[in-house]
Amino acid sequence: MNSQNSYRRIGLIVPSSNVTMETEIPALLQARQNILPDRFTFHSSRMRMKNVSKEELERMDDDSLRCAAELSDAAVEVQAYACLVAIMSRGVGYHKISQQRLYEASVANGNPALTVSSAGALIDSLHAIGAKRVSIICPYMKPLTKMVVDYIESEGIEVRDFIALEIPDNLEVAAQDPNAPAELWKKLDVTGVDAIIASACVQMPSLPSIEKIEKASGIPTISAAVATTYEILNTLKLKPVAPGGGFLLAER
């Protein structure tokens, strides 16, 4: 699996209405292919979800084990769970529980797949860059945004400020201008923050904004998609570098 001509199979566990994870993460890894030899293929399994409410997120999350088994049928090397708020709305530390359950489902199916989640990836990425204080942009309704804030703070990272765009329809979240965060961040209080989270949601597009925000603010800027890409690469024991991914995915 490590020869230069081998493709690394990446599984994506995706809300049925999510159309961004399968564009931004492959875009980063395809850009990486221009500078490094590793090659990737992407394989998705979907969980039903249309509206971003706590009840619908819970029903969707309960279906995630089926997705892990389906991706295991394809013998993916790593599977990435795409919905950050579904994890963070289920209680402190749930990303670890979810990742273990999904991994065990793949083991039971006979093809173990290392497992990451966008929620765990965001937390791990913030710790990796030493971020103690952040400001964030979320598309969620305020009660769900508060759950995300509380979850991040439970992991020892202070949330200085947040924006909640209050968009309940998940397709409408995906329809947001990916350049919008490059202006939205200016409404945040970023005094003393170590990082800006341009999109705490894998569905809300932000990839073209990451390096624009960094250039304008001088502050490391990440998103759920950038963090998930970082975690996928680390899990595959590959250099966590990808053009367009900002500070987190920059060559060190």
N, C-alpha and C positions, 0 to 999 in steps of 0.2 A: 504493500500500500504506500510505501514511501519513495518509490521510484519517480523520477521527474515526469514520466508519462502517465502515472496513475492519477485517477480522479478520486478526490476525497468526497464521500457521500454525506451530505448534510441534510438532516431531516428537520422540517419546520412544522410545529404544532400550532395551527393558525385558527383564530376565530373565523367563522364562515364569511363574515362581512369585511374581513381585513384584506386590503389589497396593497398595503404599503410594505409589510415585512418582506414580501417576495419581490419587491423592487429595490428597496434601499440596502438590505444586506447583500444580495447578489451584486448590486452596483459597486459596493465597496470591495468585495472580494474579486470581482472582475477587473476593477482598477488595479488591484494588487497583482493580478496576473501579468500586468505590463512591466513589473519590476522584479518579480520573483517567480520561480518555476512552478509552484504548487497550482494545481487545477482542482476545480470543485464542480459538483453537480448538486442540484437542490430538489428535494422531494417533500411534498406537503401532505398533511392530513388535516382535515378541518372539523371544528366543533361549532355547532349552531349558536349564533349570537348576532342580534341585529341592533338592539338598544343597550346602551351602557348603563344598566341599573344593577344594583347589588344582587337582586334576585336572579336576573338573567345571567349575570356573571357566574353565580354559584352553580346554576344548572349547567352552564357551559363547562366549567371546570370539572364537574363530576364526570363529564364525558371524555376527559383528557386521556384516561388510561386506554380507551379504545384506540385513540390516535397513536399512542406509543406502541401498541401491538401492531398496528398497520405499518408504521415506519420500520419496525423491527422486521417485518416481512421483506422489506427492501434492503435489509442489512446495512442501514445507515451507520456511520461511525459515531456521529454525535447528533442528538436531537435537541432543538431549541424551542422552548415554550414561549409563545409570542405575546401573551396578554399580561402586561405588568399589573394593571389595576385588578384583574381577576385574582391574582396572587395576593396583592397587598391588602385587598378588602377582606381577606379570610383570616386575618390575625397575624400578630407579630411572629416573625420567624417562619412563616408558612412556606417561603420559597425553598427552604431546606427539606421540608416535609414533602412538598410537591415533587421536587427533583428526585428524591429517593423513591417515591412511589412510581414515578414514570420510568426510572431506571429498572426497578424491580419488575415492572410489566414487560419490559423488553427482555430481561433475563428469563422470565417465565416463558416467553415466546421462543427462546432458543437463540436469539441474536442480540446480545447485550449492546446497548447504545449509551454511551456517556451522555449525560443530560445536563443542560443548562436552562436557565429561564431569564427572560428580560428583566424581571424583578431582581433576581439574584445578581445578574450581570451588572445592573446599575449600582447596586450596593458595593459589589466587589471592585468595580472600576473606580468608584469614588475613594475607596480605601487605598487602591493601588496608586493613586496620584496624591494621596495624603490630604484629601479634602475633609476639612472639619466643619465647614460652613458653606451652604449653597443657596442659590435662589433658582426657582424652577417655573417652567411653563407647562400647564396641563390643559387638555381639552375637556376634562371631566366636569360634571356638576360639582358644586362646592362640597357637599357631604363626602363624595368619593375622593375629591382632591384632598380633603382633610385627612382621610384614611391614609393616603399616599404620604402626606407630610408626616403623620404620626409614625408610619412604618419606617421611613427614612431616619427619623429622629431616634427611634428605638434601636437603630444600628449605630448610634453614637455620632450622628452627623446632624448638625443644627440646620434647620431651614430658615434662612433669614427672611425670605419673602417668596410669594407665589402668585401666579396668575391662573385663574380657573376660567376657561373660555365657555364653560357650561353648554356643551354640545352633546345631547343624549344620543343622537342618531349616529351609528358608527360609520356609515358611508359618508355622512356629512363631515365627520372628522377627517376622513381620507381625502375629501375634496378641498381641504384647506390649502392655501398657497404655500408651497414649501419654502418660499423666501420670506414669508410673513414673520417667522421668529427673529429674523435679522432686524426687524423694527420693534417687535413686541418686547424684546428684552429690555429696551430703553425705559419701559414702564416699571421695571423691577427695581427694588432697592438692592444694589449689589455691593453696598459698603462692607468691606472686609471679607467678602466671600472668596473661597478658594476655587469655586467652579460654578458655571452656569449650566443648568440642564435645559437645553433648548426645546426638548420635547420629552416629557416623562411618559411617553406612550409610543409604542411601536407603530401604531396606526396613523398618528399625526405626522405628516411629512415635514422634514426639517433639514435633510442632508445638505442642500445648497447653502443653508444658513450657518452651518457649524463654523467654518473658517472665517466667514464674514463677521460673525459675532466676536470671535477671538481677536481678529484684527482690530475691530472697533473698540473693544473693551479692554484688551490686554489680559483677559481672564480665560483659563482653560474652559472649553465648552464641549459638552458631550450630549448625547441623546440616548434614549433606550435602544435604538437601532445600532448606533456606534458602539455602545457598551456590549450589546449582545454579540456583535461581530468580534470584538476584543476577546470576549469569553470563549467563543467558538474556536478562535485561533489558539488561545492558550490551552484549551482542552485537547486540541489536536497536537499540542506541542510544536506549533508553528510560530514563527516570529510574528508578534501582534502588530503588524504594520499594514496600513492601507492608505493610499493617497485619497485626500478628500475627507478623511476622518478626524481631522483636527489633532490637538495635542495628544489625546489618548492613543491614537494610531499612528503617530509620527515616528519616524526613525530616530532612535536614541543614539 
